[in-house]
Amino acid sequence: MRFPPTPRIVAIGTAVLGVFALVTAGVTFATIPENPPGDGFAAGLAGIFVMVYLVAGVLALAEAGLLYLVVQTCTPGEWPLRLLTLGAAVGGSAVFLLVSQYALSILWSLTGSYYVLRISSAFSMGLVFVPAGLICTGLGAVLQVVDGIRTETHS
């Protein structure tokens, strides 16, 4: 694979991770009991995670789709392309970190290891990556539109 990867490869990878987040949301939703024992706190917490995975997955798919669409339909400028690619990469990384945290929490519940719990808490940075990817993608889209308008008026 070429490094740095092409925007198409970043878009495809982010789209795959976005679908993975949606699948994780579905699996998590399926594990929530209909009548949870106790006060239902754990079921509510699982519902929050379902929503986080859904939002992160949909945003990652949107970022990947926008990047792929811009690359396929026009020749973007240097900065719009950089920002769109960065936004998609950060969005995909957010999904990876969030889903990895889910997998590590399952491992922690099976082993009870303090170290797994500490590693799992480090993966919560995925929550910070979601808006960062969205901001980069938004800035890239705005710059692409501005460049397109500027090119049309000069022609």
N, C-alpha and C positions, 0 to 999 in steps of 0.2 A: 504494500500500500504506500502511496505517495504521502510524504509529509511536508508541509501541512496538508491535510486532506482537502479535497475539492469541496466546494459548497454543496454539490449534489450528494456527495457521500455523507456530509454532515446532516443534510436534510433527511436522507433515508435513515441514517442511524437514529436521529431524533424521533422520527416517525415510529420506528420500531420500539423505541423506549416509551413513547407516548401510548402505544397500544399495550405495552407491557404494564403500564400504570393502570390503564383501564381494566385489564384482566385482574390485576391485584386488587383493585377496588371491588370488582365482582366477587372474587374469592373471599375477601374480607367481609363483604356484605352477606354472603351466604353462611358465614360462620356465626353471625349474630343470632342468638336464640330468639324465638318469637316471644316467649315469656321468660325474661332473664331472672335468675335467682337474685335475691337480695333487693337492693334499691335500684338496680339497673345502671349503676355508674359505669361498669365495664362495657356494657352494651352501648351506652351513650358515647363513651370514648372511642369505641370501635366505629361508631357512626361518624364521628368527627374525622377519623382516619380515612374512612371511605370517601368523604367529601374532599379531603386534601388530595387523595390519589386521583379522584375524578377531575378536579380543577387542574392539577399539575399535568395530568395526561392530556386533557383537552387543550390546554395552553401549549404544551409541547407539540401536539399535532398541528395546531394553528401556526406556530413558529416555523415548523418544518415545511408546512404547505406554502406559507408565504415566501420563504426562501426559495423553494423549488420553483414556484410560479414566477418569481422575479428573474431567476436565472434562465428559465426556459423561454420567457416571453420577451425579454429585452436585455440590453447590455447595460447592467448597472454600473454606476460610478464606483470608484475605489472605496470610498468611505461608506456608502450605503451597503455595498457588498460585505465589507468587513463587519459592520454593525449587525446586519442580518445574519451572517454566519456566526458571529459571536453570540447573538441572542439565541439562535437555535442550539448551539453547543452548550450554552449555560442552561437552557431549558431541559435539554437531554440529561445534563449532569444532575440537575435538580431531581429529576425522576429517578435516576440511578441511585442517588443518595437516599431518597425517601424510601424506595423499595428495598434497598440494602438494609436500611434501618429496620424495616418490617421483618426481613429475614433474620437479622441479628436479634431482634426481640423474641422471635420464636426460639432461636438457639439459646438465648438467655433463660427463657422459661423452662427449657429442657435441662440445661446444665446448672443454672443458678450461679454461674461464674461472674464474679465482680468485674473481671477484665472484659468480658463480652459486653457487659452493661456499659462500661466506660467507652468502649469502641462504638457502641450503638449510639451513645449520646453525641459523639463527634459527628455522626452522620446526619444529625438534625440540621446541619448547615444547608441541607436541601431546601428548607423553608425560606432561607435567605436568597437562594439562587432563583427561585420562581419569579419574584418581582424583578430581580436583576436581569434575567433573560427577557422578560416582558419589556422592560425599559430599553434595552439594547435593540430589540426587534422593532419597537415603536419608533425609536430614533432613526433606525435604518430605513423604515418605511417612509417616514416623513422626508428624510433626505432624498430618497428615490423619487418621491412625488415632486419635490422642489426642483431636483435636477431635470426631471421630465418637463416641467413647466418652463424652466429656464431655457432648455434646449428648443422647445416649441416656439417661444417668443423670439429667439435669436434666428430662427430659420426663416 
